[in-house]
Amino acid sequence: MSQLPAIDARQQDSITDQQAQFFLDNGLLLIRNLINSAELAALQQHTQVLVDRAVQGIPEKAPAGDWTDEHDVHYRRHSVTGKITPYRIEYVIDKTAANKALLGHPFILRSIEKIQGRNFLPTWDSMVFKRQGMGALIPWHRDGRPYDQSRLTIDPTAAAVNVDFYLDGSDMTNCLWAIPGSNRWPHDQALARIAQLNSSKEFSTDGAVPLPVQPGDVLFHSTLTLHGSPAAQSQLRRVVYYEFRPIEVEATIGPHTPQYIPLKQKVLLSCLRHRSKADYAADEKPFEYKPDASWAFPADDGQALGGYRFHHADYWRVA
Ligand code: NI
């Protein structure tokens, strides 16, 4: 891999065509200084409430293995201390105002449009965190299986893009590691390498690059890029993950059913409205969501959605 391009969100208002191509080739892109200080403070404040509640929710008696509670919090055992620790919360857009406004971030949406085209859809929103002193290990993985390429009309790397918003910095004790270019590996090769990397007791960084970041930086990663991070005992590290997929792919292959599409389009429009009212976004040029006419859904009537939590399982396709 050539070096990751230096991208500073204060100097440009979207990624460039060349940077989009780098993403397709390597499955990674790092954007510095994307979230301004006022927005970052709001996100930190709102998500701290979620982290605190997750910690309070640690049960006296833990189920065996990993599990999820009624507040969408995932728990697992910390590999260093052996104690139960929360590490992930689903549907964060439903849970905080700052996360709603964040989905409308114009730099992000213009960049996703460049990678996926104008017909894109927000498909996932979660927060993964390493608790202070008790950061869970995230083993090496791909975020999902690749699509059947014979049915795909878009580059597989563009077909599912994760945007990772760092609310806290990371350093060599707790940062993400990834293998650039692994987004292009056949799935068998990826699984073999994942098994090899995860076979050692310590977190293996063989052939990988570290990606330490500052608060407010953002990483784009393909769901096919191999990535993981070590167990840590350092400071809190929160990362909000928003995933995007092209509507055409979602409509024809999934993973969600077609009914999911207009609902999530409405979530996006509602979040754009949230952003338009946020003080910290007052100086920016808002993103205009304009999918092709075939994907324009019944007009955005400005009505409240009645919630932003569309449970994946309720819209999942049977393979
Ligand atoms: Ni992942």
py3Dmol code that shows the C-alpha trace and the ligand (Angstrom):
import py3Dmol

protein = """\
ATOM      1  CA  MET A   1       0.000   0.000   0.000  1.00  0.00           C
ATOM      2  CA  SER A   2       1.138   3.478  -0.697  1.00  0.00           C
ATOM      3  CA  GLN A   3       0.744   5.650   2.389  1.00  0.00           C
ATOM      4  CA  LEU A   4      -2.744   6.646   3.455  1.00  0.00           C
ATOM      5  CA  PRO A   5      -3.480  10.009   1.811  1.00  0.00           C
ATOM      6  CA  ALA A   6      -3.479  13.000   4.160  1.00  0.00           C
ATOM      7  CA  ILE A   7      -7.053  14.272   4.251  1.00  0.00           C
ATOM      8  CA  ASP A   8      -7.994  17.214   6.449  1.00  0.00           C
ATOM      9  CA  ALA A   9     -11.731  17.961   6.551  1.00  0.00           C
ATOM     10  CA  ARG A  10     -10.950  21.621   7.287  1.00  0.00           C
ATOM     11  CA  GLN A  11      -9.314  21.901   3.850  1.00  0.00           C
ATOM     12  CA  GLN A  12     -11.882  20.173   1.637  1.00  0.00           C
ATOM     13  CA  ASP A  13     -15.621  19.515   1.786  1.00  0.00           C
ATOM     14  CA  SER A  14     -15.624  15.927   0.533  1.00  0.00           C
ATOM     15  CA  ILE A  15     -13.109  13.281  -0.444  1.00  0.00           C
ATOM     16  CA  THR A  16     -11.693  13.677  -3.974  1.00  0.00           C
ATOM     17  CA  ASP A  17     -12.072  11.196  -6.852  1.00  0.00           C
ATOM     18  CA  GLN A  18      -8.486  10.112  -6.286  1.00  0.00           C
ATOM     19  CA  GLN A  19      -9.122   9.508  -2.588  1.00  0.00           C
ATOM     20  CA  ALA A  20     -12.278   7.555  -3.447  1.00  0.00           C
ATOM     21  CA  GLN A  21     -10.159   5.377  -5.736  1.00  0.00           C
ATOM     22  CA  PHE A  22      -7.632   4.860  -2.947  1.00  0.00           C
ATOM     23  CA  PHE A  23     -10.488   3.645  -0.780  1.00  0.00           C
ATOM     24  CA  LEU A  24     -11.617   1.155  -3.439  1.00  0.00           C
ATOM     25  CA  ASP A  25      -8.048  -0.151  -3.820  1.00  0.00           C
ATOM     26  CA  ASN A  26      -7.131  -0.365  -0.124  1.00  0.00           C
ATOM     27  CA  GLY A  27     -10.408  -0.507   1.809  1.00  0.00           C
ATOM     28  CA  LEU A  28      -9.317   2.293   4.160  1.00  0.00           C
ATOM     29  CA  LEU A  29      -9.320   6.082   4.298  1.00  0.00           C
ATOM     30  CA  LEU A  30      -8.509   8.342   7.244  1.00  0.00           C
ATOM     31  CA  ILE A  31     -10.008  11.840   7.467  1.00  0.00           C
ATOM     32  CA  ARG A  32      -8.636  14.192  10.083  1.00  0.00           C
ATOM     33  CA  ASN A  33     -10.527  16.913  11.972  1.00  0.00           C
ATOM     34  CA  LEU A  34     -13.953  16.042  10.642  1.00  0.00           C
ATOM     35  CA  ILE A  35     -16.055  16.684  13.737  1.00  0.00           C
ATOM     36  CA  ASN A  36     -15.797  20.246  15.035  1.00  0.00           C
ATOM     37  CA  SER A  37     -15.224  20.831  18.733  1.00  0.00           C
ATOM     38  CA  ALA A  38     -18.820  21.806  19.609  1.00  0.00           C
ATOM     39  CA  GLU A  39     -20.267  18.777  17.840  1.00  0.00           C
ATOM     40  CA  LEU A  40     -17.653  16.543  19.413  1.00  0.00           C
ATOM     41  CA  ALA A  41     -18.554  17.843  22.874  1.00  0.00           C
ATOM     42  CA  ALA A  42     -22.254  17.124  22.231  1.00  0.00           C
ATOM     43  CA  LEU A  43     -21.517  13.599  20.998  1.00  0.00           C
ATOM     44  CA  GLN A  44     -19.231  12.889  23.948  1.00  0.00           C
ATOM     45  CA  GLN A  45     -21.801  14.151  26.420  1.00  0.00           C
ATOM     46  CA  HIS A  46     -24.735  12.243  24.917  1.00  0.00           C
ATOM     47  CA  THR A  47     -22.878   8.960  24.480  1.00  0.00           C
ATOM     48  CA  GLN A  48     -21.384   9.138  27.983  1.00  0.00           C
ATOM     49  CA  VAL A  49     -24.912   8.654  29.300  1.00  0.00           C
ATOM     50  CA  LEU A  50     -25.165   5.456  27.240  1.00  0.00           C
ATOM     51  CA  VAL A  51     -21.791   4.179  28.429  1.00  0.00           C
ATOM     52  CA  ASP A  52     -22.649   4.889  32.071  1.00  0.00           C
ATOM     53  CA  ARG A  53     -25.972   3.084  31.747  1.00  0.00           C
ATOM     54  CA  ALA A  54     -24.243   0.116  30.090  1.00  0.00           C
ATOM     55  CA  VAL A  55     -21.769  -0.112  32.960  1.00  0.00           C
ATOM     56  CA  GLN A  56     -24.600   0.065  35.499  1.00  0.00           C
ATOM     57  CA  GLY A  57     -26.283  -2.746  33.589  1.00  0.00           C
ATOM     58  CA  ILE A  58     -23.525  -5.260  34.236  1.00  0.00           C
ATOM     59  CA  PRO A  59     -25.359  -8.124  35.943  1.00  0.00           C
ATOM     60  CA  GLU A  60     -24.237  -9.823  39.132  1.00  0.00           C
ATOM     61  CA  LYS A  61     -24.480 -13.173  37.486  1.00  0.00           C
ATOM     62  CA  ALA A  62     -23.355 -13.263  33.881  1.00  0.00           C
ATOM     63  CA  PRO A  63     -24.677 -15.559  31.178  1.00  0.00           C
ATOM     64  CA  ALA A  64     -22.074 -17.746  29.503  1.00  0.00           C
ATOM     65  CA  GLY A  65     -20.561 -16.191  26.387  1.00  0.00           C
ATOM     66  CA  ASP A  66     -21.449 -12.834  24.816  1.00  0.00           C
ATOM     67  CA  TRP A  67     -24.953 -11.400  25.120  1.00  0.00           C
ATOM     68  CA  THR A  68     -27.096  -8.299  24.476  1.00  0.00           C
ATOM     69  CA  ASP A  69     -29.440  -6.669  26.999  1.00  0.00           C
ATOM     70  CA  GLU A  70     -32.777  -4.874  26.533  1.00  0.00           C
ATOM     71  CA  HIS A  71     -31.005  -1.539  25.966  1.00  0.00           C
ATOM     72  CA  ASP A  72     -29.142  -2.972  22.940  1.00  0.00           C
ATOM     73  CA  VAL A  73     -25.893  -3.203  24.914  1.00  0.00           C
ATOM     74  CA  HIS A  74     -23.495  -6.020  24.075  1.00  0.00           C
ATOM     75  CA  TYR A  75     -21.359  -7.548  26.812  1.00  0.00           C
ATOM     76  CA  ARG A  76     -18.394  -9.899  26.878  1.00  0.00           C
ATOM     77  CA  ARG A  77     -15.681 -11.006  29.233  1.00  0.00           C
ATOM     78  CA  HIS A  78     -12.538  -8.829  29.303  1.00  0.00           C
ATOM     79  CA  SER A  79      -9.672 -11.087  28.308  1.00  0.00           C
ATOM     80  CA  VAL A  80      -7.156  -9.443  30.656  1.00  0.00           C
ATOM     81  CA  THR A  81      -9.148  -9.019  33.892  1.00  0.00           C
ATOM     82  CA  GLY A  82     -11.733 -11.765  33.316  1.00  0.00           C
ATOM     83  CA  LYS A  83     -14.551  -9.347  34.277  1.00  0.00           C
ATOM     84  CA  ILE A  84     -17.722  -8.720  32.299  1.00  0.00           C
ATOM     85  CA  THR A  85     -17.600  -5.526  30.265  1.00  0.00           C
ATOM     86  CA  PRO A  86     -19.970  -3.746  27.862  1.00  0.00           C
ATOM     87  CA  TYR A  87     -18.373  -2.956  24.506  1.00  0.00           C
ATOM     88  CA  ARG A  88     -21.081  -2.137  21.954  1.00  0.00           C
ATOM     89  CA  ILE A  89     -24.486  -0.407  21.750  1.00  0.00           C
ATOM     90  CA  GLU A  90     -26.823  -0.714  18.748  1.00  0.00           C
ATOM     91  CA  TYR A  91     -29.209   1.895  17.302  1.00  0.00           C
ATOM     92  CA  VAL A  92     -27.467   4.975  18.699  1.00  0.00           C
ATOM     93  CA  ILE A  93     -29.317   7.286  16.269  1.00  0.00           C
ATOM     94  CA  ASP A  94     -32.521   6.413  18.103  1.00  0.00           C
ATOM     95  CA  LYS A  95     -30.885   7.057  21.457  1.00  0.00           C
ATOM     96  CA  THR A  96     -29.321  10.533  21.206  1.00  0.00           C
ATOM     97  CA  ALA A  97     -29.939  13.851  19.426  1.00  0.00           C
ATOM     98  CA  ALA A  98     -26.249  14.330  18.616  1.00  0.00           C
ATOM     99  CA  ASN A  99     -26.165  10.987  16.821  1.00  0.00           C
ATOM    100  CA  LYS A 100     -29.156  12.032  14.702  1.00  0.00           C
ATOM    101  CA  ALA A 101     -27.446  15.248  13.620  1.00  0.00           C
ATOM    102  CA  LEU A 102     -24.232  13.348  12.944  1.00  0.00           C
ATOM    103  CA  LEU A 103     -25.889  11.214  10.260  1.00  0.00           C
ATOM    104  CA  GLY A 104     -26.507  14.422   8.311  1.00  0.00           C
ATOM    105  CA  HIS A 105     -22.828  15.425   8.220  1.00  0.00           C
ATOM    106  CA  PRO A 106     -22.322  16.894   4.737  1.00  0.00           C
ATOM    107  CA  PHE A 107     -18.671  15.846   4.315  1.00  0.00           C
ATOM    108  CA  ILE A 108     -19.616  12.263   5.067  1.00  0.00           C
ATOM    109  CA  LEU A 109     -22.682  12.171   2.832  1.00  0.00           C
ATOM    110  CA  ARG A 110     -20.910  13.859  -0.097  1.00  0.00           C
ATOM    111  CA  SER A 111     -18.088  11.336   0.255  1.00  0.00           C
ATOM    112  CA  ILE A 112     -20.442   8.364   0.441  1.00  0.00           C
ATOM    113  CA  GLU A 113     -22.203   9.726  -2.653  1.00  0.00           C
ATOM    114  CA  LYS A 114     -18.848   9.794  -4.426  1.00  0.00           C
ATOM    115  CA  ILE A 115     -18.131   6.173  -3.514  1.00  0.00           C
ATOM    116  CA  GLN A 116     -21.620   4.681  -3.882  1.00  0.00           C
ATOM    117  CA  GLY A 117     -23.508   7.108  -6.124  1.00  0.00           C
ATOM    118  CA  ARG A 118     -26.515   9.236  -5.224  1.00  0.00           C
ATOM    119  CA  ASN A 119     -28.744   6.228  -4.395  1.00  0.00           C
ATOM    120  CA  PHE A 120     -27.283   5.353  -1.025  1.00  0.00           C
ATOM    121  CA  LEU A 121     -28.922   4.316   2.212  1.00  0.00           C
ATOM    122  CA  PRO A 122     -27.843   4.392   5.858  1.00  0.00           C
ATOM    123  CA  THR A 123     -28.032   0.753   6.936  1.00  0.00           C
ATOM    124  CA  TRP A 124     -26.458   0.514  10.386  1.00  0.00           C
ATOM    125  CA  ASP A 125     -25.697   2.672  13.422  1.00  0.00           C
ATOM    126  CA  SER A 126     -23.890   1.520  16.500  1.00  0.00           C
ATOM    127  CA  MET A 127     -21.188   2.541  18.934  1.00  0.00           C
ATOM    128  CA  VAL A 128     -18.274   0.344  19.915  1.00  0.00           C
ATOM    129  CA  PHE A 129     -16.244   1.383  22.923  1.00  0.00           C
ATOM    130  CA  LYS A 130     -13.358   0.322  25.043  1.00  0.00           C
ATOM    131  CA  ARG A 131     -14.103   1.101  28.644  1.00  0.00           C
ATOM    132  CA  GLN A 132     -11.478   2.835  30.677  1.00  0.00           C
ATOM    133  CA  GLY A 133      -9.226   0.179  32.147  1.00  0.00           C
ATOM    134  CA  MET A 134     -11.282  -2.575  30.584  1.00  0.00           C
ATOM    135  CA  GLY A 135     -11.243  -2.402  26.807  1.00  0.00           C
ATOM    136  CA  ALA A 136     -12.509  -5.602  25.242  1.00  0.00           C
ATOM    137  CA  LEU A 137     -10.413  -7.231  22.564  1.00  0.00           C
ATOM    138  CA  ILE A 138     -12.014  -7.129  19.134  1.00  0.00           C
ATOM    139  CA  PRO A 139     -10.682 -10.165  17.278  1.00  0.00           C
ATOM    140  CA  TRP A 140      -9.684  -9.957  13.625  1.00  0.00           C
ATOM    141  CA  HIS A 141     -12.728 -10.023  11.369  1.00  0.00           C
ATOM    142  CA  ARG A 142     -14.524  -8.854   8.283  1.00  0.00           C
ATOM    143  CA  ASP A 143     -17.803  -7.079   9.104  1.00  0.00           C
ATOM    144  CA  GLY A 144     -19.671  -9.507   6.903  1.00  0.00           C
ATOM    145  CA  ARG A 145     -19.458 -11.884   4.000  1.00  0.00           C
ATOM    146  CA  PRO A 146     -18.899 -10.406   0.549  1.00  0.00           C
ATOM    147  CA  TYR A 147     -21.888 -10.221  -1.782  1.00  0.00           C
ATOM    148  CA  ASP A 148     -22.208 -12.763  -4.580  1.00  0.00           C
ATOM    149  CA  GLN A 149     -20.164 -10.848  -7.148  1.00  0.00           C
ATOM    150  CA  SER A 150     -22.124 -12.220 -10.104  1.00  0.00           C
ATOM    151  CA  ARG A 151     -25.140 -10.286  -8.803  1.00  0.00           C
ATOM    152  CA  LEU A 152     -23.252  -7.134  -7.932  1.00  0.00           C
ATOM    153  CA  THR A 153     -23.189  -4.159 -10.314  1.00  0.00           C
ATOM    154  CA  ILE A 154     -20.818  -2.101  -8.166  1.00  0.00           C
ATOM    155  CA  ASP A 155     -17.272  -2.573  -6.883  1.00  0.00           C
ATOM    156  CA  PRO A 156     -17.542  -4.904  -3.844  1.00  0.00           C
ATOM    157  CA  THR A 157     -15.548  -2.454  -1.727  1.00  0.00           C
ATOM    158  CA  ALA A 158     -18.118   0.276  -2.426  1.00  0.00           C
ATOM    159  CA  ALA A 159     -21.058  -2.018  -1.703  1.00  0.00           C
ATOM    160  CA  ALA A 160     -20.850  -1.693   2.077  1.00  0.00           C
ATOM    161  CA  VAL A 161     -18.921   1.167   3.645  1.00  0.00           C
ATOM    162  CA  ASN A 162     -18.477   1.776   7.335  1.00  0.00           C
ATOM    163  CA  VAL A 163     -17.766   5.267   8.628  1.00  0.00           C
ATOM    164  CA  ASP A 164     -16.051   5.206  12.022  1.00  0.00           C
ATOM    165  CA  PHE A 165     -16.361   8.461  13.987  1.00  0.00           C
ATOM    166  CA  TYR A 166     -13.804   8.671  16.801  1.00  0.00           C
ATOM    167  CA  LEU A 167     -15.192  10.499  19.839  1.00  0.00           C
ATOM    168  CA  ASP A 168     -11.989   9.788  21.750  1.00  0.00           C
ATOM    169  CA  GLY A 169      -8.420   9.463  20.586  1.00  0.00           C
ATOM    170  CA  SER A 170      -6.615   6.166  20.302  1.00  0.00           C
ATOM    171  CA  ASP A 171      -2.956   5.323  20.658  1.00  0.00           C
ATOM    172  CA  MET A 172      -0.736   2.282  20.332  1.00  0.00           C
ATOM    173  CA  THR A 173      -2.308   0.707  23.445  1.00  0.00           C
ATOM    174  CA  ASN A 174      -5.846   0.582  22.047  1.00  0.00           C
ATOM    175  CA  CYS A 175      -5.997   1.635  18.394  1.00  0.00           C
ATOM    176  CA  LEU A 176      -7.536  -0.164  15.462  1.00  0.00           C
ATOM    177  CA  TRP A 177      -5.297  -2.313  13.273  1.00  0.00           C
ATOM    178  CA  ALA A 178      -6.171  -3.161   9.693  1.00  0.00           C
ATOM    179  CA  ILE A 179      -4.707  -4.877   6.653  1.00  0.00           C
ATOM    180  CA  PRO A 180      -4.831  -2.517   3.666  1.00  0.00           C
ATOM    181  CA  GLY A 181      -5.877  -4.252   0.458  1.00  0.00           C
ATOM    182  CA  SER A 182      -7.454  -7.213   2.284  1.00  0.00           C
ATOM    183  CA  ASN A 183     -10.826  -5.895   1.055  1.00  0.00           C
ATOM    184  CA  ARG A 184      -9.905  -7.413  -2.312  1.00  0.00           C
ATOM    185  CA  TRP A 185      -9.053 -10.886  -1.034  1.00  0.00           C
ATOM    186  CA  PRO A 186     -11.295 -13.861  -1.862  1.00  0.00           C
ATOM    187  CA  HIS A 187     -13.349 -14.785   1.193  1.00  0.00           C
ATOM    188  CA  ASP A 188     -11.549 -18.118   1.715  1.00  0.00           C
ATOM    189  CA  GLN A 189      -8.218 -16.349   1.857  1.00  0.00           C
ATOM    190  CA  ALA A 190      -9.618 -13.774   4.286  1.00  0.00           C
ATOM    191  CA  LEU A 191     -11.052 -16.474   6.578  1.00  0.00           C
ATOM    192  CA  ALA A 192      -7.760 -18.389   6.601  1.00  0.00           C
ATOM    193  CA  ARG A 193      -5.831 -15.261   7.497  1.00  0.00           C
ATOM    194  CA  ILE A 194      -8.353 -14.302  10.195  1.00  0.00           C
ATOM    195  CA  ALA A 195      -8.046 -17.772  11.741  1.00  0.00           C
ATOM    196  CA  GLN A 196      -4.265 -17.515  11.686  1.00  0.00           C
ATOM    197  CA  LEU A 197      -4.234 -14.024  13.247  1.00  0.00           C
ATOM    198  CA  ASN A 198      -6.728 -15.007  15.956  1.00  0.00           C
ATOM    199  CA  SER A 199      -4.919 -18.241  16.839  1.00  0.00           C
ATOM    200  CA  SER A 200      -2.374 -16.563  19.102  1.00  0.00           C
ATOM    201  CA  LYS A 201      -3.339 -15.586  22.620  1.00  0.00           C
ATOM    202  CA  GLU A 202      -1.976 -12.085  22.198  1.00  0.00           C
ATOM    203  CA  PHE A 203      -3.562  -9.793  19.616  1.00  0.00           C
ATOM    204  CA  SER A 204      -1.479 -10.354  16.475  1.00  0.00           C
ATOM    205  CA  THR A 205      -0.493  -7.411  14.274  1.00  0.00           C
ATOM    206  CA  ASP A 206       1.342  -9.440  11.648  1.00  0.00           C
ATOM    207  CA  GLY A 207       1.126  -7.642   8.281  1.00  0.00           C
ATOM    208  CA  ALA A 208      -1.218  -4.975   9.664  1.00  0.00           C
ATOM    209  CA  VAL A 209      -0.966  -1.208  10.098  1.00  0.00           C
ATOM    210  CA  PRO A 210      -1.927   0.665  13.289  1.00  0.00           C
ATOM    211  CA  LEU A 211      -4.419   3.520  12.923  1.00  0.00           C
ATOM    212  CA  PRO A 212      -4.073   5.786  15.968  1.00  0.00           C
ATOM    213  CA  VAL A 213      -6.345   8.840  15.735  1.00  0.00           C
ATOM    214  CA  GLN A 214      -7.323  12.078  17.442  1.00  0.00           C
ATOM    215  CA  PRO A 215     -10.842  12.783  18.751  1.00  0.00           C
ATOM    216  CA  GLY A 216     -12.935  14.020  15.810  1.00  0.00           C
ATOM    217  CA  ASP A 217     -11.048  12.007  13.186  1.00  0.00           C
ATOM    218  CA  VAL A 218     -12.987   9.615  10.982  1.00  0.00           C
ATOM    219  CA  LEU A 219     -12.005   6.375   9.334  1.00  0.00           C
ATOM    220  CA  PHE A 220     -13.774   4.902   6.315  1.00  0.00           C
ATOM    221  CA  HIS A 221     -13.420   1.146   6.123  1.00  0.00           C
ATOM    222  CA  SER A 222     -14.820  -1.395   3.736  1.00  0.00           C
ATOM    223  CA  THR A 223     -16.752  -4.110   5.552  1.00  0.00           C
ATOM    224  CA  LEU A 224     -14.394  -6.526   3.763  1.00  0.00           C
ATOM    225  CA  THR A 225     -11.169  -5.032   5.134  1.00  0.00           C
ATOM    226  CA  LEU A 226      -9.639  -7.198   7.864  1.00  0.00           C
ATOM    227  CA  HIS A 227      -9.517  -5.276  11.141  1.00  0.00           C
ATOM    228  CA  GLY A 228      -9.398  -5.725  14.906  1.00  0.00           C
ATOM    229  CA  SER A 229      -7.969  -4.216  18.073  1.00  0.00           C
ATOM    230  CA  PRO A 230      -6.215  -5.442  21.198  1.00  0.00           C
ATOM    231  CA  ALA A 231      -7.624  -5.717  24.690  1.00  0.00           C
ATOM    232  CA  ALA A 232      -6.630  -2.555  26.511  1.00  0.00           C
ATOM    233  CA  GLN A 233      -6.494  -1.085  29.972  1.00  0.00           C
ATOM    234  CA  SER A 234      -6.109   2.505  28.871  1.00  0.00           C
ATOM    235  CA  GLN A 235      -8.620   5.349  28.620  1.00  0.00           C
ATOM    236  CA  LEU A 236     -12.183   5.234  27.286  1.00  0.00           C
ATOM    237  CA  ARG A 237     -12.319   4.983  23.500  1.00  0.00           C
ATOM    238  CA  ARG A 238     -15.710   5.449  21.789  1.00  0.00           C
ATOM    239  CA  VAL A 239     -16.294   4.950  18.074  1.00  0.00           C
ATOM    240  CA  VAL A 240     -19.628   5.533  16.357  1.00  0.00           C
ATOM    241  CA  TYR A 241     -20.139   3.336  13.285  1.00  0.00           C
ATOM    242  CA  TYR A 242     -22.522   4.345  10.503  1.00  0.00           C
ATOM    243  CA  GLU A 243     -22.795   1.921   7.614  1.00  0.00           C
ATOM    244  CA  PHE A 244     -24.017   2.816   4.124  1.00  0.00           C
ATOM    245  CA  ARG A 245     -25.057   0.632   1.176  1.00  0.00           C
ATOM    246  CA  PRO A 246     -26.305   1.420  -2.331  1.00  0.00           C
ATOM    247  CA  ILE A 247     -30.093   1.182  -2.575  1.00  0.00           C
ATOM    248  CA  GLU A 248     -29.893  -0.933  -5.755  1.00  0.00           C
ATOM    249  CA  VAL A 249     -27.880  -3.555  -3.889  1.00  0.00           C
ATOM    250  CA  GLU A 250     -30.135  -3.475  -0.856  1.00  0.00           C
ATOM    251  CA  ALA A 251     -33.192  -3.822  -3.121  1.00  0.00           C
ATOM    252  CA  THR A 252     -31.895  -6.746  -5.159  1.00  0.00           C
ATOM    253  CA  ILE A 253     -29.633  -8.703  -2.794  1.00  0.00           C
ATOM    254  CA  GLY A 254     -30.158  -7.328   0.679  1.00  0.00           C
ATOM    255  CA  PRO A 255     -29.221  -8.014   3.411  1.00  0.00           C
ATOM    256  CA  HIS A 256     -32.432  -6.220   4.404  1.00  0.00           C
ATOM    257  CA  THR A 257     -35.802  -6.546   2.691  1.00  0.00           C
ATOM    258  CA  PRO A 258     -36.993  -3.798   0.286  1.00  0.00           C
ATOM    259  CA  GLN A 259     -39.393  -2.525   2.987  1.00  0.00           C
ATOM    260  CA  TYR A 260     -36.339  -1.290   4.874  1.00  0.00           C
ATOM    261  CA  ILE A 261     -35.384   1.185   2.130  1.00  0.00           C
ATOM    262  CA  PRO A 262     -38.039   3.938   2.458  1.00  0.00           C
ATOM    263  CA  LEU A 263     -37.876   3.720   6.253  1.00  0.00           C
ATOM    264  CA  LYS A 264     -34.155   4.367   6.313  1.00  0.00           C
ATOM    265  CA  GLN A 265     -34.462   7.092   3.665  1.00  0.00           C
ATOM    266  CA  LYS A 266     -36.895   8.774   6.001  1.00  0.00           C
ATOM    267  CA  VAL A 267     -34.443   8.380   8.870  1.00  0.00           C
ATOM    268  CA  LEU A 268     -31.817  10.114   6.752  1.00  0.00           C
ATOM    269  CA  LEU A 269     -34.107  13.019   5.857  1.00  0.00           C
ATOM    270  CA  SER A 270     -35.194  13.413   9.444  1.00  0.00           C
ATOM    271  CA  CYS A 271     -31.557  13.440  10.569  1.00  0.00           C
ATOM    272  CA  LEU A 272     -30.757  16.093   7.949  1.00  0.00           C
ATOM    273  CA  ARG A 273     -33.494  18.218   9.512  1.00  0.00           C
ATOM    274  CA  HIS A 274     -31.985  17.630  12.951  1.00  0.00           C
ATOM    275  CA  ARG A 275     -28.646  18.784  11.640  1.00  0.00           C
ATOM    276  CA  SER A 276     -30.121  21.913  10.077  1.00  0.00           C
ATOM    277  CA  LYS A 277     -31.233  22.962  13.566  1.00  0.00           C
ATOM    278  CA  ALA A 278     -27.927  22.229  15.309  1.00  0.00           C
ATOM    279  CA  ASP A 279     -25.940  25.351  16.235  1.00  0.00           C
ATOM    280  CA  TYR A 280     -22.661  23.622  15.495  1.00  0.00           C
ATOM    281  CA  ALA A 281     -23.714  22.976  11.886  1.00  0.00           C
ATOM    282  CA  ALA A 282     -24.920  26.531  11.203  1.00  0.00           C
ATOM    283  CA  ASP A 283     -21.938  27.508   9.031  1.00  0.00           C
ATOM    284  CA  GLU A 284     -21.867  24.490   6.764  1.00  0.00           C
ATOM    285  CA  LYS A 285     -23.414  23.833   3.373  1.00  0.00           C
ATOM    286  CA  PRO A 286     -26.041  21.148   4.019  1.00  0.00           C
ATOM    287  CA  PHE A 287     -26.105  17.930   2.042  1.00  0.00           C
ATOM    288  CA  GLU A 288     -29.008  17.492  -0.357  1.00  0.00           C
ATOM    289  CA  TYR A 289     -30.201  13.936  -0.624  1.00  0.00           C
ATOM    290  CA  LYS A 290     -31.387  13.385  -4.193  1.00  0.00           C
ATOM    291  CA  PRO A 291     -31.738   9.756  -5.151  1.00  0.00           C
ATOM    292  CA  ASP A 292     -32.859   8.912  -8.711  1.00  0.00           C
ATOM    293  CA  ALA A 293     -36.564   9.247  -9.409  1.00  0.00           C
ATOM    294  CA  SER A 294     -36.977   5.475  -9.221  1.00  0.00           C
ATOM    295  CA  TRP A 295     -35.868   5.610  -5.587  1.00  0.00           C
ATOM    296  CA  ALA A 296     -37.679   8.756  -4.626  1.00  0.00           C
ATOM    297  CA  PHE A 297     -40.162   7.567  -2.046  1.00  0.00           C
ATOM    298  CA  PRO A 298     -43.477   9.189  -1.137  1.00  0.00           C
ATOM    299  CA  ALA A 299     -42.654  12.786  -0.307  1.00  0.00           C
ATOM    300  CA  ASP A 300     -40.937  13.582   2.929  1.00  0.00           C
ATOM    301  CA  ASP A 301     -43.937  14.930   4.766  1.00  0.00           C
ATOM    302  CA  GLY A 302     -41.971  16.222   7.713  1.00  0.00           C
ATOM    303  CA  GLN A 303     -43.931  13.980  10.049  1.00  0.00           C
ATOM    304  CA  ALA A 304     -42.148  12.499  13.016  1.00  0.00           C
ATOM    305  CA  LEU A 305     -41.004   8.990  12.325  1.00  0.00           C
ATOM    306  CA  GLY A 306     -42.086   7.637  15.650  1.00  0.00           C
ATOM    307  CA  GLY A 307     -38.638   6.232  16.261  1.00  0.00           C
ATOM    308  CA  TYR A 308     -35.356   5.621  14.494  1.00  0.00           C
ATOM    309  CA  ARG A 309     -34.863   2.048  15.591  1.00  0.00           C
ATOM    310  CA  PHE A 310     -35.647  -0.403  12.828  1.00  0.00           C
ATOM    311  CA  HIS A 311     -34.550  -3.721  14.190  1.00  0.00           C
ATOM    312  CA  HIS A 312     -32.369  -5.521  11.648  1.00  0.00           C
ATOM    313  CA  ALA A 313     -33.936  -8.865  12.437  1.00  0.00           C
ATOM    314  CA  ASP A 314     -37.393  -7.542  11.475  1.00  0.00           C
ATOM    315  CA  TYR A 315     -36.183  -6.668   7.978  1.00  0.00           C
ATOM    316  CA  TRP A 316     -33.649  -9.447   7.399  1.00  0.00           C
ATOM    317  CA  ARG A 317     -33.800 -11.581   4.285  1.00  0.00           C
ATOM    318  CA  VAL A 318     -33.776 -15.310   4.534  1.00  0.00           C
ATOM    319  CA  ALA A 319     -30.670 -16.409   2.650  1.00  0.00           C
TER     320      ALA A 319
END
"""
ligand_1 = """\
1
NI
Ni -15.705 -4.483 12.425
"""
view = py3Dmol.view(width=600, height=400)
view.addModel(protein, "pdb")
view.setStyle({"model": 0}, {"cartoon": {"style": "trace"}})
view.addModel(ligand_1, "xyz")
view.setStyle({"model": 1}, {"stick": {}})
view.zoomTo()
view.show()
